Amino acid sequence: WDDTLCPSWWASAASGLEDNAVRLDVDLHRNELYQHTTTVLAILRAAREVARVGVVTLATREWVTSSSRRLFPDLDVEAVFTELGIQVYCAVVTKSCRGNDGVDPRVIAKKRAMSKCLQQLYRYKNNQLCWNVTSIGDSAVEQ
């Protein structure tokens, strides 16, 4: 979600306040946000025409909702997700994610959320599971 679809890093930089996309002056940056919104909407629609689509994120559901309202001011992102049948899978870092031989707990949480997403998007056909998956992300967790 963050920095792949939602321009949170850009918003933080544009606001001049590190890690604070919420403080962005939306009116000042409305044209950039409109262009970004149009692009994201086109990408989601195009992807959904040819594939099943899920969003896997380390963000909380609350952040996805609040950041989408703030950074996609002219678009109801949740309504678009519903219309296109796109589900958001929030990776949750729990106690069971910690203490796994020095592996970053966020990596474990993201892998679990990705597994859940894939299990729901892909079903067995004739006792075989056939996947064709593309992951798009900006961090090593997605790679």
Biotite code that builds the C-alpha atoms (Angstrom):
import biotite.structure as struc

atoms = struc.array([
    struc.Atom([0.000, 0.000, 0.000], chain_id="A", res_id=1, res_name="TRP", atom_name="CA", element="C"),
    struc.Atom([2.453, 2.617, 1.164], chain_id="A", res_id=2, res_name="ASP", atom_name="CA", element="C"),
    struc.Atom([4.601, 3.957, -1.668], chain_id="A", res_id=3, res_name="ASP", atom_name="CA", element="C"),
    struc.Atom([3.348, 1.355, -4.121], chain_id="A", res_id=4, res_name="THR", atom_name="CA", element="C"),
    struc.Atom([-0.233, 2.590, -4.527], chain_id="A", res_id=5, res_name="LEU", atom_name="CA", element="C"),
    struc.Atom([-0.484, 5.223, -1.814], chain_id="A", res_id=6, res_name="CYS", atom_name="CA", element="C"),
    struc.Atom([2.035, 8.071, -2.192], chain_id="A", res_id=7, res_name="PRO", atom_name="CA", element="C"),
    struc.Atom([2.908, 8.269, 1.509], chain_id="A", res_id=8, res_name="SER", atom_name="CA", element="C"),
    struc.Atom([6.664, 8.818, 1.167], chain_id="A", res_id=9, res_name="TRP", atom_name="CA", element="C"),
    struc.Atom([6.070, 11.498, -1.470], chain_id="A", res_id=10, res_name="TRP", atom_name="CA", element="C"),
    struc.Atom([3.447, 13.148, 0.742], chain_id="A", res_id=11, res_name="ALA", atom_name="CA", element="C"),
    struc.Atom([5.844, 13.139, 3.699], chain_id="A", res_id=12, res_name="SER", atom_name="CA", element="C"),
    struc.Atom([8.576, 14.720, 1.578], chain_id="A", res_id=13, res_name="ALA", atom_name="CA", element="C"),
    struc.Atom([6.178, 17.254, 0.048], chain_id="A", res_id=14, res_name="ALA", atom_name="CA", element="C"),
    struc.Atom([4.888, 18.222, 3.498], chain_id="A", res_id=15, res_name="SER", atom_name="CA", element="C"),
    struc.Atom([8.448, 18.814, 4.683], chain_id="A", res_id=16, res_name="GLY", atom_name="CA", element="C"),
    struc.Atom([7.808, 16.643, 7.713], chain_id="A", res_id=17, res_name="LEU", atom_name="CA", element="C"),
    struc.Atom([9.519, 13.250, 7.711], chain_id="A", res_id=18, res_name="GLU", atom_name="CA", element="C"),
    struc.Atom([7.116, 10.337, 8.237], chain_id="A", res_id=19, res_name="ASP", atom_name="CA", element="C"),
    struc.Atom([4.097, 12.613, 8.308], chain_id="A", res_id=20, res_name="ASN", atom_name="CA", element="C"),
    struc.Atom([2.032, 12.220, 5.152], chain_id="A", res_id=21, res_name="ALA", atom_name="CA", element="C"),
    struc.Atom([-1.043, 13.276, 7.110], chain_id="A", res_id=22, res_name="VAL", atom_name="CA", element="C"),
    struc.Atom([0.214, 16.885, 7.305], chain_id="A", res_id=23, res_name="ARG", atom_name="CA", element="C"),
    struc.Atom([0.332, 17.347, 3.529], chain_id="A", res_id=24, res_name="LEU", atom_name="CA", element="C"),
    struc.Atom([-1.503, 20.438, 2.260], chain_id="A", res_id=25, res_name="ASP", atom_name="CA", element="C"),
    struc.Atom([-3.900, 18.618, -0.071], chain_id="A", res_id=26, res_name="VAL", atom_name="CA", element="C"),
    struc.Atom([-5.159, 21.813, -1.710], chain_id="A", res_id=27, res_name="ASP", atom_name="CA", element="C"),
    struc.Atom([-1.622, 22.884, -2.593], chain_id="A", res_id=28, res_name="LEU", atom_name="CA", element="C"),
    struc.Atom([-0.884, 19.492, -4.177], chain_id="A", res_id=29, res_name="HIS", atom_name="CA", element="C"),
    struc.Atom([-4.318, 18.686, -5.620], chain_id="A", res_id=30, res_name="ARG", atom_name="CA", element="C"),
    struc.Atom([-3.046, 18.461, -9.234], chain_id="A", res_id=31, res_name="ASN", atom_name="CA", element="C"),
    struc.Atom([-0.297, 15.963, -8.345], chain_id="A", res_id=32, res_name="GLU", atom_name="CA", element="C"),
    struc.Atom([-2.712, 13.920, -6.248], chain_id="A", res_id=33, res_name="LEU", atom_name="CA", element="C"),
    struc.Atom([-5.278, 13.940, -9.048], chain_id="A", res_id=34, res_name="TYR", atom_name="CA", element="C"),
    struc.Atom([-2.686, 12.687, -11.555], chain_id="A", res_id=35, res_name="GLN", atom_name="CA", element="C"),
    struc.Atom([-1.577, 9.979, -9.150], chain_id="A", res_id=36, res_name="HIS", atom_name="CA", element="C"),
    struc.Atom([-5.172, 8.953, -8.414], chain_id="A", res_id=37, res_name="THR", atom_name="CA", element="C"),
    struc.Atom([-5.965, 8.694, -12.116], chain_id="A", res_id=38, res_name="THR", atom_name="CA", element="C"),
    struc.Atom([-2.888, 6.532, -12.702], chain_id="A", res_id=39, res_name="THR", atom_name="CA", element="C"),
    struc.Atom([-3.559, 4.213, -9.759], chain_id="A", res_id=40, res_name="VAL", atom_name="CA", element="C"),
    struc.Atom([-7.192, 3.781, -10.790], chain_id="A", res_id=41, res_name="LEU", atom_name="CA", element="C"),
    struc.Atom([-6.168, 2.931, -14.363], chain_id="A", res_id=42, res_name="ALA", atom_name="CA", element="C"),
    struc.Atom([-3.566, 0.411, -13.130], chain_id="A", res_id=43, res_name="ILE", atom_name="CA", element="C"),
    struc.Atom([-6.022, -1.299, -10.792], chain_id="A", res_id=44, res_name="LEU", atom_name="CA", element="C"),
    struc.Atom([-8.708, -1.515, -13.482], chain_id="A", res_id=45, res_name="ARG", atom_name="CA", element="C"),
    struc.Atom([-6.237, -2.851, -16.065], chain_id="A", res_id=46, res_name="ALA", atom_name="CA", element="C"),
    struc.Atom([-4.826, -5.415, -13.633], chain_id="A", res_id=47, res_name="ALA", atom_name="CA", element="C"),
    struc.Atom([-8.295, -6.539, -12.627], chain_id="A", res_id=48, res_name="ARG", atom_name="CA", element="C"),
    struc.Atom([-9.304, -7.054, -16.266], chain_id="A", res_id=49, res_name="GLU", atom_name="CA", element="C"),
    struc.Atom([-6.689, -9.776, -16.662], chain_id="A", res_id=50, res_name="VAL", atom_name="CA", element="C"),
    struc.Atom([-6.055, -11.093, -13.155], chain_id="A", res_id=51, res_name="ALA", atom_name="CA", element="C"),
    struc.Atom([-7.154, -11.505, -9.587], chain_id="A", res_id=52, res_name="ARG", atom_name="CA", element="C"),
    struc.Atom([-5.755, -8.680, -7.490], chain_id="A", res_id=53, res_name="VAL", atom_name="CA", element="C"),
    struc.Atom([-5.011, -8.387, -3.784], chain_id="A", res_id=54, res_name="GLY", atom_name="CA", element="C"),
    struc.Atom([-3.224, -5.721, -1.764], chain_id="A", res_id=55, res_name="VAL", atom_name="CA", element="C"),
    struc.Atom([-0.874, -7.011, 0.940], chain_id="A", res_id=56, res_name="VAL", atom_name="CA", element="C"),
    struc.Atom([0.488, -4.413, 3.314], chain_id="A", res_id=57, res_name="THR", atom_name="CA", element="C"),
    struc.Atom([2.200, -3.918, 6.646], chain_id="A", res_id=58, res_name="LEU", atom_name="CA", element="C"),
    struc.Atom([-0.115, -0.955, 7.181], chain_id="A", res_id=59, res_name="ALA", atom_name="CA", element="C"),
    struc.Atom([-3.071, -1.251, 9.519], chain_id="A", res_id=60, res_name="THR", atom_name="CA", element="C"),
    struc.Atom([-6.611, -1.185, 8.156], chain_id="A", res_id=61, res_name="ARG", atom_name="CA", element="C"),
    struc.Atom([-7.053, 2.196, 9.871], chain_id="A", res_id=62, res_name="GLU", atom_name="CA", element="C"),
    struc.Atom([-4.016, 3.632, 8.056], chain_id="A", res_id=63, res_name="TRP", atom_name="CA", element="C"),
    struc.Atom([-5.202, 2.315, 4.694], chain_id="A", res_id=64, res_name="VAL", atom_name="CA", element="C"),
    struc.Atom([-8.567, 4.006, 5.279], chain_id="A", res_id=65, res_name="THR", atom_name="CA", element="C"),
    struc.Atom([-7.235, 7.311, 6.599], chain_id="A", res_id=66, res_name="SER", atom_name="CA", element="C"),
    struc.Atom([-4.373, 7.629, 4.110], chain_id="A", res_id=67, res_name="SER", atom_name="CA", element="C"),
    struc.Atom([-6.665, 6.807, 1.180], chain_id="A", res_id=68, res_name="SER", atom_name="CA", element="C"),
    struc.Atom([-9.112, 9.503, 2.265], chain_id="A", res_id=69, res_name="ARG", atom_name="CA", element="C"),
    struc.Atom([-6.309, 12.014, 2.648], chain_id="A", res_id=70, res_name="ARG", atom_name="CA", element="C"),
    struc.Atom([-4.110, 11.209, -0.350], chain_id="A", res_id=71, res_name="LEU", atom_name="CA", element="C"),
    struc.Atom([-6.832, 10.203, -2.827], chain_id="A", res_id=72, res_name="PHE", atom_name="CA", element="C"),
    struc.Atom([-9.129, 13.144, -2.029], chain_id="A", res_id=73, res_name="PRO", atom_name="CA", element="C"),
    struc.Atom([-11.437, 12.683, -5.025], chain_id="A", res_id=74, res_name="ASP", atom_name="CA", element="C"),
    struc.Atom([-11.684, 8.899, -4.927], chain_id="A", res_id=75, res_name="LEU", atom_name="CA", element="C"),
    struc.Atom([-13.379, 6.464, -2.576], chain_id="A", res_id=76, res_name="ASP", atom_name="CA", element="C"),
    struc.Atom([-10.614, 3.848, -2.633], chain_id="A", res_id=77, res_name="VAL", atom_name="CA", element="C"),
    struc.Atom([-12.559, 1.373, -0.526], chain_id="A", res_id=78, res_name="GLU", atom_name="CA", element="C"),
    struc.Atom([-15.507, 1.586, -2.945], chain_id="A", res_id=79, res_name="ALA", atom_name="CA", element="C"),
    struc.Atom([-13.132, 0.975, -5.874], chain_id="A", res_id=80, res_name="VAL", atom_name="CA", element="C"),
    struc.Atom([-11.653, -2.057, -4.092], chain_id="A", res_id=81, res_name="PHE", atom_name="CA", element="C"),
    struc.Atom([-15.174, -3.382, -3.484], chain_id="A", res_id=82, res_name="THR", atom_name="CA", element="C"),
    struc.Atom([-16.251, -2.713, -7.086], chain_id="A", res_id=83, res_name="GLU", atom_name="CA", element="C"),
    struc.Atom([-13.182, -4.483, -8.473], chain_id="A", res_id=84, res_name="LEU", atom_name="CA", element="C"),
    struc.Atom([-13.229, -7.320, -5.957], chain_id="A", res_id=85, res_name="GLY", atom_name="CA", element="C"),
    struc.Atom([-9.854, -6.352, -4.477], chain_id="A", res_id=86, res_name="ILE", atom_name="CA", element="C"),
    struc.Atom([-9.266, -7.360, -0.885], chain_id="A", res_id=87, res_name="GLN", atom_name="CA", element="C"),
    struc.Atom([-6.683, -5.752, 1.390], chain_id="A", res_id=88, res_name="VAL", atom_name="CA", element="C"),
    struc.Atom([-4.613, -8.124, 3.528], chain_id="A", res_id=89, res_name="TYR", atom_name="CA", element="C"),
    struc.Atom([-2.961, -6.359, 6.465], chain_id="A", res_id=90, res_name="CYS", atom_name="CA", element="C"),
    struc.Atom([0.148, -8.099, 7.770], chain_id="A", res_id=91, res_name="ALA", atom_name="CA", element="C"),
    struc.Atom([0.145, -8.095, 11.545], chain_id="A", res_id=92, res_name="VAL", atom_name="CA", element="C"),
    struc.Atom([3.373, -8.417, 13.497], chain_id="A", res_id=93, res_name="VAL", atom_name="CA", element="C"),
    struc.Atom([2.553, -10.681, 16.441], chain_id="A", res_id=94, res_name="THR", atom_name="CA", element="C"),
    struc.Atom([4.639, -12.260, 19.176], chain_id="A", res_id=95, res_name="LYS", atom_name="CA", element="C"),
    struc.Atom([4.894, -15.412, 17.077], chain_id="A", res_id=96, res_name="SER", atom_name="CA", element="C"),
    struc.Atom([6.687, -13.369, 14.376], chain_id="A", res_id=97, res_name="CYS", atom_name="CA", element="C"),
    struc.Atom([9.518, -12.535, 16.772], chain_id="A", res_id=98, res_name="ARG", atom_name="CA", element="C"),
    struc.Atom([12.490, -14.664, 17.694], chain_id="A", res_id=99, res_name="GLY", atom_name="CA", element="C"),
    struc.Atom([12.832, -16.574, 14.431], chain_id="A", res_id=100, res_name="ASN", atom_name="CA", element="C"),
    struc.Atom([16.607, -16.766, 14.081], chain_id="A", res_id=101, res_name="ASP", atom_name="CA", element="C"),
    struc.Atom([17.083, -13.045, 13.548], chain_id="A", res_id=102, res_name="GLY", atom_name="CA", element="C"),
    struc.Atom([14.544, -12.780, 10.711], chain_id="A", res_id=103, res_name="VAL", atom_name="CA", element="C"),
    struc.Atom([12.819, -9.408, 10.618], chain_id="A", res_id=104, res_name="ASP", atom_name="CA", element="C"),
    struc.Atom([9.338, -9.932, 12.161], chain_id="A", res_id=105, res_name="PRO", atom_name="CA", element="C"),
    struc.Atom([7.844, -7.746, 9.425], chain_id="A", res_id=106, res_name="ARG", atom_name="CA", element="C"),
    struc.Atom([9.110, -10.212, 6.821], chain_id="A", res_id=107, res_name="VAL", atom_name="CA", element="C"),
    struc.Atom([7.400, -13.088, 8.635], chain_id="A", res_id=108, res_name="ILE", atom_name="CA", element="C"),
    struc.Atom([4.158, -11.111, 9.013], chain_id="A", res_id=109, res_name="ALA", atom_name="CA", element="C"),
    struc.Atom([4.201, -10.087, 5.345], chain_id="A", res_id=110, res_name="LYS", atom_name="CA", element="C"),
    struc.Atom([4.830, -13.676, 4.221], chain_id="A", res_id=111, res_name="LYS", atom_name="CA", element="C"),
    struc.Atom([1.881, -14.860, 6.304], chain_id="A", res_id=112, res_name="ARG", atom_name="CA", element="C"),
    struc.Atom([-0.389, -12.206, 4.837], chain_id="A", res_id=113, res_name="ALA", atom_name="CA", element="C"),
    struc.Atom([0.812, -13.027, 1.311], chain_id="A", res_id=114, res_name="MET", atom_name="CA", element="C"),
    struc.Atom([0.130, -16.720, 1.937], chain_id="A", res_id=115, res_name="SER", atom_name="CA", element="C"),
    struc.Atom([-3.390, -15.936, 3.109], chain_id="A", res_id=116, res_name="LYS", atom_name="CA", element="C"),
    struc.Atom([-3.968, -13.744, 0.056], chain_id="A", res_id=117, res_name="CYS", atom_name="CA", element="C"),
    struc.Atom([-2.710, -16.410, -2.336], chain_id="A", res_id=118, res_name="LEU", atom_name="CA", element="C"),
    struc.Atom([-4.740, -19.157, -0.686], chain_id="A", res_id=119, res_name="GLN", atom_name="CA", element="C"),
    struc.Atom([-7.889, -17.078, -1.077], chain_id="A", res_id=120, res_name="GLN", atom_name="CA", element="C"),
    struc.Atom([-7.162, -15.934, -4.637], chain_id="A", res_id=121, res_name="LEU", atom_name="CA", element="C"),
    struc.Atom([-6.109, -19.335, -5.964], chain_id="A", res_id=122, res_name="TYR", atom_name="CA", element="C"),
    struc.Atom([-7.988, -22.575, -5.537], chain_id="A", res_id=123, res_name="ARG", atom_name="CA", element="C"),
    struc.Atom([-7.123, -26.121, -6.457], chain_id="A", res_id=124, res_name="TYR", atom_name="CA", element="C"),
    struc.Atom([-8.252, -27.309, -9.873], chain_id="A", res_id=125, res_name="LYS", atom_name="CA", element="C"),
    struc.Atom([-8.157, -31.067, -10.493], chain_id="A", res_id=126, res_name="ASN", atom_name="CA", element="C"),
    struc.Atom([-6.084, -31.490, -7.312], chain_id="A", res_id=127, res_name="ASN", atom_name="CA", element="C"),
    struc.Atom([-3.406, -29.124, -8.633], chain_id="A", res_id=128, res_name="GLN", atom_name="CA", element="C"),
    struc.Atom([-2.592, -25.646, -7.531], chain_id="A", res_id=129, res_name="LEU", atom_name="CA", element="C"),
    struc.Atom([-1.479, -23.473, -10.444], chain_id="A", res_id=130, res_name="CYS", atom_name="CA", element="C"),
    struc.Atom([-0.251, -19.990, -9.669], chain_id="A", res_id=131, res_name="TRP", atom_name="CA", element="C"),
    struc.Atom([0.840, -17.151, -11.868], chain_id="A", res_id=132, res_name="ASN", atom_name="CA", element="C"),
    struc.Atom([1.757, -14.360, -9.465], chain_id="A", res_id=133, res_name="VAL", atom_name="CA", element="C"),
    struc.Atom([3.383, -10.958, -9.782], chain_id="A", res_id=134, res_name="THR", atom_name="CA", element="C"),
    struc.Atom([4.346, -9.038, -6.647], chain_id="A", res_id=135, res_name="SER", atom_name="CA", element="C"),
    struc.Atom([4.969, -5.331, -6.910], chain_id="A", res_id=136, res_name="ILE", atom_name="CA", element="C"),
    struc.Atom([6.544, -3.552, -3.989], chain_id="A", res_id=137, res_name="GLY", atom_name="CA", element="C"),
    struc.Atom([9.248, -1.194, -2.909], chain_id="A", res_id=138, res_name="ASP", atom_name="CA", element="C"),
    struc.Atom([10.993, -3.160, -0.170], chain_id="A", res_id=139, res_name="SER", atom_name="CA", element="C"),
    struc.Atom([12.926, -6.372, 0.241], chain_id="A", res_id=140, res_name="ALA", atom_name="CA", element="C"),
    struc.Atom([9.888, -7.896, 1.985], chain_id="A", res_id=141, res_name="VAL", atom_name="CA", element="C"),
    struc.Atom([8.076, -7.970, -1.363], chain_id="A", res_id=142, res_name="GLU", atom_name="CA", element="C"),
    struc.Atom([10.979, -9.397, -3.317], chain_id="A", res_id=143, res_name="GLN", atom_name="CA", element="C"),
])
